[in-house]
């Protein structure tokens, strides 16, 4: 799997991925970090949590 964006950030909009899909992402891209929001309005908050982790 090739990186989509040179900065390593790939926004995925729509339905939340299943645990199996998250596992696949982490297996195919070691070191990937996932963050989730509950609405478009709190996307920045989700990214801030990701950066602080």
Number of C-alpha atoms within 10 A of each C-alpha: 6 7 10 9 9 8 7 10 12 11 11 9 9 7 6 12 13 9 9 9 11 15 12 11 17 14 11 12 13 8 9 12 14 14 13 16 14 9 9 9 9 12 15 11 13 17 15 12 12 13 10 6 7
